[in-house]
Amino acid sequence: MLFTALFRFPTASDRTYYGTGGTDAAFSLATMHYLKPFYLYTTLGYGMYGSGNALGIELRPYQWTFFGAVEWPVSRHLSFIVQELSNTGVAIDYYDFSLPTHELLIGAKQRLSNHLMLQYGVIENLFVFENSVDFGLSFGISYRP
């Protein structure tokens, strides 16, 4: 089990479109379980926002996040991944931005060498299509010495 805490201090303002201008805090609890042959990952997060609006839109003072993933290793060098990320709506009363978001990723993790890992996937939003990115590609490279 892993507990994390994040604090973000204002370095910009909502007038410049680079943040809310308030001090934010977030906490999360993550777990991983091995149920042969799958790895299961879950994270529950809670964020509190120091500013009540962005660009004139009234924001919720908090946000819940849930992340769940299943990894299926098919070989020593390749795993398939399915994950879902859900968030409570960010706005109090602003069209579909008040509704929860749900994003599904289907992808893979591929070991390129003993130290290098490549991750890639396709992201699609679910259920409400106007409050999150419609379609996305995810790429990541990890290096472990």
Protein Blocks (a to p, Z undefined) as FASTA:
>chain_A
ZZdddddddfbdfklopajhiacddddddddddddfbdcdddddddddfbfbeehiacdf
bdcdddddddddfbfkbccdddddddddfbfbgcjllpccddddddddddfbfkbccddd
ddddehiamlccfbdcdddddddZZ
